[in-house]
């Protein structure tokens, strides 16, 4: 045995064997202690997006109510002489519709073909104005002010009557707007959640989720606004159908925009549906008081279509409900078709797992019994059909190739009996 050498001038010195480094392994340098600066777009993009949304929201809602101007408000006027006088006095503010009789004019008002009826009263200096407050307080107030100014200039007395009043529990005429706003918001929120589930749920499951939610949302919202609170006097099932279409349109449109545009799809849906769509729906400010661009958007976007459909079902005998229904159906079905097309087009082919090579055995060793591996609980990677523009790995259980032993060939089986 070798003992450590002892020297008279110091302590015992022990020789340690040199540390052998593994070939190909090099010591890693220590990372620097300073923080890495984040790119400016990481925080600038959400800042600017939020700033655009708040600017658009305030501009749309407050801007439309800032100085509404009547433009071509349809008013039925009985008597050709009175119609000519009113047209010359009020100009483009109203659209004079000549009516042969008071009954015909009032029938047009009850079917929402006009918003008011003006005719002569029982005396020569009397005028009678029939309005429908169900058209919205802003529109009714604007028409009343215009005709009052005309009557004052003509030195005539004006009497006003409301022949299509609002429901008892909807004195401001905003129940339909708030119902549609809530349904739109719920469909938007659901679509945000579904975007995060793209790697976990197949396309048909996501479609089923949004469709079932749209139906449930319509039924629940219609029950609360109608039979429970008695604020929307529309028939229950037609109202639920309209609200279900609105929820489907909001959900599928939001999901479609997120699929095609990417991270900017959700802010874009916020601007399109919740900001521009609801502000131009015609509930807070009547469409006859909006600029021409806002009136066009109101007719094309789902919230405006839903508000008009709710009013038609509630107060105007469903006279003009087909056009809003067609708008809602086109948004819901069109977005669903575009979403399915994008998903089917970008669906990747499933990767083929590599086959494990047989393990060599030495002579004299027992060979393992051939068997097939059954489904185990080892988490493996499979590829779900996603619609976010790329393939996302998901978790699942499948046959693991590492635990599969290939069967013996005939020659090997024959040798085992020798």
C-alpha positions as CSV (number, residue, x, y, z in Angstrom):
1,X,0.0,0.0,0.0
2,X,1.3,3.5,-0.9
3,X,1.2,6.0,1.9
4,X,1.2,9.7,1.4
5,X,4.7,11.3,1.7
6,X,5.3,13.4,4.8
7,X,7.6,16.4,4.5
8,X,9.2,18.1,7.4
9,X,8.1,21.5,6.3
10,X,4.4,21.1,5.8
11,X,1.3,19.0,6.2
12,X,0.6,15.8,4.5
13,X,0.1,16.1,0.7
14,X,-2.3,13.8,-1.0
15,X,-2.1,13.3,-4.7
16,X,-5.7,13.3,-6.2
17,X,-6.2,11.7,-9.6
18,X,-6.9,14.1,-12.4
19,X,-10.5,14.7,-13.3
20,X,-11.3,13.2,-16.6
21,X,-13.6,15.3,-18.8
22,X,-16.1,13.6,-21.1
23,X,-15.1,13.9,-24.7
24,X,-17.2,16.4,-26.6
25,X,-18.5,18.1,-23.4
26,X,-17.3,21.6,-22.9
27,X,-18.1,23.7,-19.8
28,X,-20.9,26.2,-20.4
29,X,-20.1,29.8,-19.9
30,X,-22.0,31.6,-17.2
31,X,-24.9,33.7,-18.6
32,X,-24.6,37.4,-18.2
33,X,-26.2,38.9,-15.2
34,X,-27.9,41.8,-17.1
35,X,-31.6,41.5,-18.2
36,X,-32.4,41.0,-21.8
37,X,-34.3,44.0,-23.2
38,X,-37.7,43.1,-24.7
39,X,-38.6,44.3,-28.2
40,X,-40.7,47.5,-28.1
41,X,-43.5,45.8,-30.2
42,X,-44.2,43.4,-27.3
43,X,-45.8,46.1,-25.2
44,X,-46.5,48.7,-27.9
45,X,-48.9,46.5,-29.9
46,X,-51.4,45.9,-27.1
47,X,-51.1,49.5,-26.0
48,X,-52.0,50.8,-29.4
49,X,-54.8,48.3,-29.9
50,X,-56.5,49.2,-26.7
51,X,-56.1,52.9,-27.5
52,X,-57.8,52.4,-30.9
53,X,-60.6,50.5,-29.3
54,X,-61.4,53.2,-26.6
55,X,-61.1,55.9,-29.2
56,X,-63.5,54.1,-31.6
57,X,-65.9,53.3,-28.8
58,X,-66.2,56.9,-27.5
59,X,-66.2,58.3,-31.1
60,X,-69.1,56.0,-32.2
61,X,-71.4,56.3,-29.2
62,X,-70.8,59.9,-28.2
63,X,-70.2,61.1,-31.8
64,X,-73.5,59.8,-33.1
65,X,-75.4,61.4,-30.2
66,X,-73.4,64.7,-30.5
67,X,-75.5,66.4,-33.1
68,X,-78.0,64.1,-34.8
69,X,-79.7,65.5,-37.8
70,X,-82.9,64.3,-39.4
71,X,-82.6,63.2,-43.0
72,X,-85.4,61.9,-45.1
73,X,-87.6,60.7,-42.3
74,X,-90.6,59.1,-43.9
75,X,-93.9,60.8,-42.9
76,X,-97.3,60.1,-44.4
77,X,-99.3,63.2,-45.1
78,X,-103.0,63.2,-46.0
79,X,-104.2,65.8,-48.5
80,X,-102.1,66.9,-51.5
81,X,-102.2,70.6,-50.5
82,X,-100.9,69.9,-47.0
83,X,-98.2,67.6,-48.4
84,X,-96.9,70.3,-50.8
85,X,-96.7,72.8,-48.0
86,X,-94.9,70.5,-45.6
87,X,-92.4,69.4,-48.3
88,X,-91.6,73.0,-49.2
89,X,-91.2,74.1,-45.5
90,X,-89.2,71.1,-44.2
91,X,-87.2,70.2,-47.3
92,X,-84.9,67.2,-47.0
93,X,-85.5,66.7,-43.3
94,X,-88.5,64.5,-44.1
95,X,-89.6,62.3,-46.9
96,X,-93.3,63.1,-47.6
97,X,-95.4,60.1,-48.5
98,X,-98.8,61.2,-49.8
99,X,-101.7,59.1,-48.5
100,X,-105.2,59.1,-49.8
101,X,-106.9,58.6,-46.4
102,X,-106.1,58.7,-42.7
103,X,-106.8,54.9,-42.4
104,X,-104.3,54.1,-45.1
105,X,-101.6,56.3,-43.5
106,X,-102.1,54.8,-40.1
107,X,-101.9,51.3,-41.5
108,X,-98.5,52.2,-43.0
109,X,-97.5,53.5,-39.6
110,X,-98.5,50.3,-37.8
111,X,-96.5,48.3,-40.4
112,X,-93.4,50.6,-40.0
113,X,-93.5,51.9,-43.5
114,X,-93.5,55.4,-42.1
115,X,-92.7,56.8,-38.7
116,X,-95.5,59.4,-38.4
117,X,-98.8,60.5,-40.0
118,X,-99.7,64.2,-40.4
119,X,-103.2,65.3,-41.4
120,X,-105.7,68.1,-40.9
121,X,-107.7,68.3,-37.7
122,X,-111.4,68.8,-37.2
123,X,-111.0,72.5,-37.5
124,X,-109.3,74.6,-40.2
125,X,-106.3,75.6,-38.1
126,X,-105.8,72.2,-36.5
127,X,-103.1,69.7,-37.4
128,X,-103.0,66.1,-36.1
129,X,-99.7,64.1,-35.8
130,X,-99.8,60.4,-35.1
131,X,-96.5,58.8,-34.1
132,X,-95.1,55.4,-33.0
133,X,-92.8,55.7,-30.1
134,X,-91.8,52.1,-30.8
135,X,-89.7,53.5,-33.6
136,X,-87.4,55.0,-30.9
137,X,-87.6,58.1,-28.8
138,X,-84.9,59.9,-30.8
139,X,-86.8,59.5,-34.1
140,X,-90.2,60.3,-32.6
141,X,-88.8,63.4,-30.8
142,X,-87.2,64.6,-34.0
143,X,-90.3,64.3,-36.1
144,X,-92.4,66.0,-33.4
145,X,-90.0,68.9,-33.3
146,X,-90.0,69.4,-37.0
147,X,-93.8,69.3,-37.4
148,X,-94.2,71.5,-34.3
149,X,-91.9,74.1,-35.9
150,X,-94.0,73.9,-39.2
151,X,-97.3,74.3,-37.3
152,X,-95.9,77.3,-35.4
153,X,-94.8,78.9,-38.6
154,X,-98.2,78.3,-40.2
155,X,-100.0,79.5,-37.2
156,X,-101.8,76.2,-36.6
157,X,-102.4,74.2,-33.5
158,X,-100.8,70.7,-33.4
159,X,-102.1,67.7,-31.4
160,X,-99.9,64.6,-31.1
161,X,-101.0,61.0,-30.3
162,X,-99.0,57.8,-30.0
163,X,-100.8,54.9,-31.7
164,X,-97.9,52.4,-31.3
165,X,-96.6,52.9,-27.7
166,X,-93.8,51.2,-26.0
167,X,-94.2,48.4,-23.5
168,X,-95.0,49.3,-20.0
169,X,-91.6,48.1,-18.7
170,X,-89.6,49.6,-21.5
171,X,-90.3,53.3,-21.2
172,X,-87.2,54.4,-23.0
173,X,-87.4,51.8,-25.8
174,X,-83.9,50.4,-25.0
175,X,-84.8,46.9,-23.9
176,X,-84.2,45.4,-27.3
177,X,-80.9,47.1,-27.6
178,X,-79.6,45.8,-24.3
179,X,-80.8,42.3,-25.0
180,X,-79.0,42.3,-28.3
181,X,-75.9,43.8,-26.8
182,X,-75.8,41.1,-24.1
183,X,-76.3,38.3,-26.6
184,X,-73.6,39.7,-28.9
185,X,-71.2,40.0,-26.0
186,X,-71.8,36.4,-24.9
187,X,-71.2,35.1,-28.4
188,X,-68.0,37.2,-28.5
189,X,-66.8,35.8,-25.2
190,X,-67.5,32.2,-26.2
191,X,-65.5,32.6,-29.4
192,X,-62.6,33.9,-27.4
193,X,-62.7,30.7,-25.3
194,X,-63.0,28.5,-28.3
195,X,-59.9,30.1,-29.8
196,X,-57.9,28.7,-26.9
197,X,-59.5,25.2,-27.3
198,X,-58.4,24.7,-30.9
199,X,-55.7,22.3,-30.0
200,X,-58.0,20.3,-27.7
201,X,-61.3,20.0,-29.6
202,X,-61.9,18.9,-33.2
203,X,-63.6,21.2,-35.6
204,X,-66.9,19.5,-35.4
205,X,-66.8,19.7,-31.6
206,X,-66.1,23.4,-31.7
207,X,-68.9,24.0,-34.2
208,X,-71.3,22.0,-32.0
209,X,-70.2,24.0,-28.9
210,X,-70.9,27.3,-30.6
211,X,-74.2,26.2,-32.2
212,X,-75.6,24.7,-28.9
213,X,-74.5,27.8,-27.0
214,X,-76.2,30.1,-29.5
215,X,-79.5,28.2,-29.1
216,X,-79.2,28.2,-25.3
217,X,-78.3,31.9,-25.3
218,X,-81.3,32.8,-27.4
219,X,-83.7,30.8,-25.3
220,X,-82.4,32.2,-22.0
221,X,-82.3,35.8,-23.1
222,X,-85.7,35.7,-24.7
223,X,-87.2,34.2,-21.5
224,X,-85.7,36.8,-19.3
225,X,-86.6,39.8,-21.5
226,X,-90.0,38.5,-22.5
227,X,-92.1,36.4,-20.1
228,X,-90.0,37.1,-16.9
229,X,-89.5,40.9,-17.1
230,X,-92.2,41.7,-19.7
231,X,-89.9,44.3,-21.3
232,X,-90.0,42.9,-24.9
233,X,-93.5,42.0,-26.0
234,X,-92.4,39.8,-28.9
235,X,-93.6,36.2,-29.2
236,X,-91.2,34.0,-27.3
237,X,-90.0,31.5,-29.9
238,X,-89.5,34.0,-32.7
239,X,-87.6,36.2,-30.3
240,X,-85.5,33.3,-29.2
241,X,-84.8,32.4,-32.8
242,X,-83.6,35.9,-33.6
243,X,-81.3,36.1,-30.5
244,X,-79.9,32.6,-31.3
245,X,-79.0,33.8,-34.8
246,X,-77.4,36.9,-33.3
247,X,-75.3,34.8,-30.9
248,X,-74.2,32.4,-33.7
249,X,-73.3,35.3,-35.9
250,X,-71.2,36.9,-33.1
251,X,-69.5,33.7,-32.2
252,X,-68.7,32.4,-35.7
253,X,-67.6,35.8,-36.9
254,X,-65.2,36.3,-34.0
255,X,-63.8,32.9,-34.4
256,X,-63.4,33.4,-38.2
257,X,-61.6,36.6,-37.8
258,X,-59.2,35.1,-35.2
259,X,-58.5,32.3,-37.6
260,X,-57.8,34.4,-40.7
261,X,-56.2,37.5,-39.1
262,X,-54.5,35.9,-36.1
263,X,-53.9,37.8,-32.8
264,X,-55.5,40.9,-34.3
265,X,-58.8,39.1,-35.0
266,X,-60.2,39.5,-31.5
267,X,-59.7,43.3,-31.4
268,X,-61.1,43.5,-34.9
269,X,-64.2,41.7,-33.8
270,X,-64.5,44.0,-30.8
271,X,-64.5,47.0,-33.2
272,X,-66.8,45.4,-35.7
273,X,-69.5,43.9,-33.4
274,X,-69.3,45.5,-30.0
275,X,-68.3,49.1,-31.0
276,X,-69.5,49.9,-34.5
277,X,-72.3,47.3,-34.7
278,X,-74.0,48.2,-31.4
279,X,-73.5,52.0,-31.7
280,X,-75.1,52.0,-35.2
281,X,-77.9,49.6,-34.3
282,X,-80.5,52.4,-34.2
283,X,-81.6,52.0,-30.6
284,X,-79.9,54.9,-28.9
285,X,-80.0,57.1,-32.0
286,X,-82.5,56.3,-34.8
287,X,-81.1,55.4,-38.1
288,X,-83.0,58.3,-39.7
289,X,-80.8,60.6,-37.7
290,X,-77.5,59.1,-38.6
291,X,-75.0,59.9,-41.4
292,X,-75.4,57.8,-44.6
293,X,-72.4,55.7,-43.8
294,X,-73.7,54.8,-40.3
295,X,-77.1,53.9,-41.8
296,X,-75.4,51.6,-44.2
297,X,-73.5,49.8,-41.5
298,X,-76.6,49.5,-39.4
299,X,-78.3,47.6,-42.1
300,X,-75.4,45.3,-42.8
301,X,-74.0,44.4,-39.3
302,X,-75.7,41.8,-37.0
303,X,-76.5,44.0,-34.0
304,X,-78.5,46.5,-36.1
305,X,-80.3,43.6,-37.8
306,X,-81.2,42.1,-34.5
307,X,-82.5,45.4,-33.0
308,X,-84.8,45.9,-36.1
309,X,-86.0,42.3,-36.0
310,X,-86.9,42.6,-32.2
311,X,-88.8,45.8,-32.8
312,X,-90.7,44.3,-35.8
313,X,-91.6,41.3,-33.8
314,X,-92.7,43.3,-30.8
315,X,-94.6,46.2,-32.2
316,X,-95.0,46.1,-36.0
317,X,-96.6,42.7,-36.7
318,X,-93.3,41.3,-38.1
319,X,-93.8,43.4,-41.3
320,X,-90.1,43.8,-42.2
321,X,-88.5,41.0,-40.2
322,X,-87.3,39.0,-43.2
323,X,-84.5,41.3,-44.2
324,X,-82.9,41.4,-40.7
325,X,-83.2,37.6,-40.5
326,X,-81.5,37.2,-43.8
327,X,-78.6,39.4,-42.6
328,X,-78.2,37.4,-39.4
329,X,-78.3,34.1,-41.3
330,X,-75.7,35.3,-43.8
331,X,-73.3,36.4,-41.1
332,X,-73.6,33.1,-39.1
333,X,-73.6,30.7,-42.0
334,X,-71.0,32.6,-44.0
335,X,-68.5,32.8,-41.1
336,X,-69.0,29.1,-40.4
337,X,-68.3,28.2,-44.0
338,X,-65.2,30.3,-44.2
339,X,-64.0,28.8,-40.9
340,X,-64.5,25.3,-42.1
341,X,-62.9,26.0,-45.4
342,X,-59.7,27.4,-43.8
343,X,-59.5,24.5,-41.3
344,X,-60.0,21.8,-44.0
345,X,-57.4,23.5,-46.3
346,X,-54.7,23.7,-43.6
347,X,-55.3,20.4,-41.9
348,X,-51.9,18.5,-41.8
349,X,-51.4,14.9,-42.5
350,X,-50.9,12.6,-39.5
351,X,-47.2,11.8,-39.1
352,X,-46.2,8.1,-39.4
353,X,-44.4,6.9,-36.2
354,X,-41.0,5.2,-36.8
355,X,-40.8,1.5,-36.5
356,X,-38.6,0.2,-33.8
357,X,-35.7,-2.1,-35.0
358,X,-35.5,-5.6,-33.5
359,X,-33.0,-5.9,-30.6
360,X,-30.1,-8.3,-31.4
361,X,-29.6,-11.3,-29.1
362,X,-26.6,-13.3,-28.3
363,X,-26.4,-17.0,-28.8
364,X,-27.8,-19.0,-25.9
365,X,-30.0,-16.3,-24.6
366,X,-33.8,-16.7,-24.4
367,X,-35.6,-14.7,-26.9
368,X,-38.6,-12.6,-25.8
369,X,-42.1,-13.9,-26.6
370,X,-43.5,-12.1,-29.5
371,X,-46.5,-9.9,-28.6
372,X,-48.3,-6.8,-29.6
373,X,-48.4,-3.8,-27.3
374,X,-51.8,-2.7,-26.2
375,X,-52.9,0.8,-25.6
376,X,-51.0,2.2,-22.7
377,X,-51.3,5.4,-20.7
378,X,-48.1,6.9,-22.0
379,X,-48.8,10.4,-23.2
380,X,-47.8,10.7,-26.8
381,X,-48.2,13.4,-29.5
382,X,-50.9,13.5,-32.0
383,X,-52.0,16.2,-34.4
384,X,-55.4,17.8,-33.9
385,X,-57.1,19.6,-36.8
386,X,-56.7,23.2,-35.8
387,X,-57.8,26.3,-37.5
388,X,-55.2,28.8,-36.2
389,X,-53.0,28.6,-39.3
390,X,-50.6,25.9,-38.0
391,X,-50.6,22.4,-36.5
392,X,-50.7,22.1,-32.7
393,X,-49.7,19.0,-30.9
394,X,-52.1,17.6,-28.4
395,X,-52.1,15.0,-25.7
396,X,-53.6,11.6,-26.1
397,X,-53.1,7.9,-25.6
398,X,-52.1,5.6,-28.5
399,X,-50.0,2.6,-29.3
400,X,-46.4,3.5,-28.4
401,X,-43.9,2.3,-31.1
402,X,-41.2,1.9,-28.5
403,X,-43.1,-0.9,-26.8
404,X,-43.9,-2.9,-29.9
405,X,-41.8,-6.0,-30.6
406,X,-42.0,-7.1,-34.3
407,X,-43.0,-10.7,-34.9
408,X,-40.5,-13.4,-35.7
409,X,-39.9,-14.3,-39.3
410,X,-40.5,-18.0,-40.3
411,X,-36.8,-18.9,-40.2
412,X,-36.4,-17.7,-36.7
413,X,-39.5,-19.5,-35.5
414,X,-38.1,-22.7,-37.0
415,X,-34.8,-22.3,-35.2
416,X,-36.5,-22.1,-31.9
417,X,-37.7,-25.7,-32.1
418,X,-34.3,-27.0,-32.9
